[in-house]
Amino acid sequence: MTYEEVLNRLTNTEFFSAFAGLYRMRNMLRYFDDPQDAIPCVHVAGTNGKGSVCAILDSVLRRAGYRVGLFTSPFLYDFRERIRVNGEPIPQDDLARIGTQMYDYVDKLFTPANQFELLTILALLYFREQKCDIIVMETGLGGTFDPTNAVKRPIVSVITNIGLDHCNVLGDSIEKIAAAKAGIIKQGCDVCVYPVCTEAEAVITQYALRAPAPIHFVDRDEVKELPHIAGYEHFSYKGQEFCLALNGKHQQYNAATAVEALTVINEHGFYISDRDIEDGMRTVVWPGRLEIINKKPVVYYDGGHNPQCAQAVAEFFKTEAFRDKKISVIAGIVKDKDYRTILTTLKSFADNMYFYRFAHKRALTEEEAEALCTEFAMTPVTDLTAAVGEYFSKAGRNDVLLITGSLYLASEAKQAVTQCAKEKAEQA
């Protein structure tokens, strides 16, 4: 099969399926000689921040000289971003070759595998083939029944912030969602936990005691914000000072969670120095999270798509650095998210609000979008490039544009901003 054929089959396969269990996943992996157990693995679950924690761990481990496999979702610009070795997406030829081998087997199965199961198998086969020293693996949804949970003994499990999202699958309370995430905890395997709310902490602690598994909570009081350094979150954790190349106070807690995990990793035959951690944080790249995608005029993009993400964005833009700024927000949110709470939070700091009903199978209807714009006093946007172009033509030094509401917007937002920046440069 060609790369295009494998990609087409993957993208046209249902991402998750109603089948809740790991029996099929484990059987498929067994056929390929259990690649999930061939390499030490860091397993990361959570509602928000798990991708950022994975990116920080990947950056630090590579700084320490290790060959790192990174499995994350979703992708922003290229499907192959989901599977990386030492920062490089899986080459098209390798995806085609391994995908062909995989389909030769899975096509014979009585029950068809879903897309995320297939992606997980692809990633694990590629990481084993590439002789990675360590894998950083992000769950797709939940934890207990997520295909990545076929990993039997991770060297450390990590649970990031817990919030209400995917409630139709994981449950309608913090306790139920925390229980789903805590399903990645394994007997005797350390678990490191973001400073979650009291309800989530109680559930995760119960799961760790039941396993039993050593548990390490980030000490919120040890995360101390330091005088600002342009371009970095500047803070210390347990006395060690860091400059983090990811924006937002919440990223400081994500970084502290990564530090706790790295402490455990060091106890498993790896060596990561304090300098490696500092350098890895300073150079980490994780697009789509309060990312500056244009500097003059200033444009931020954030893929946050639930109330907790919106709150983190609001806290960032309510800091002293934006006190005299005029902030415009273009929000694009799919209909199965808590868009009213998200929009209420965004309006708390925005001077101008716009709503973009972007093309997606889960988009609001035209009537729903129109009613929402009236309810929240927002200006509807039908052409994102035109809206960004208008901002470029009028923006002054104190103007800031934020495009947010969905990771599905990333590629379109980047293209619109790139085109408008090019046109402005040509006119100069």
Buried (B, 14 or more C-beta within 10 A) or exposed (E): BEBEEBBEBBEEBEBBBEBEEBEBBBEBBEEBEBBBBBBBBBBBBBBBBBBBBBBBBBBBBBBBEBBBBBBBBBBBEEBBBBBBBBEEBBEBEBBBBBBBBBBEEBEEEEEBBBBBBBBBBBBBBBBBBBEBBBBBBBBBBBBBBBBBBBBEBBBBBBBBBBBBBBBEBBBEEBBEBBBBBBBBBBEEBBBBBBBBEEBBBEBBBBBBEEBEBEBBBBEEEBBEEBEEEEEBBBBBBEEEEBBBBBBBBBBBBBBBBBBBBBBBBEEEEBEBEEEBBBBBBBEBEBBBBBBEBBEEBBBBBBBBBBBBBBBBBBBBBEEEEBEEBBBBBBBBBBBEBBBEBBBBBBBEBBEBBBBBBBEEEEBBEEEEBBEBBEEBEBEBBEEBBEBBBBBBEEBEEEBBBBBBBBBBBBBBBBBBBBBBBEBBEEEE
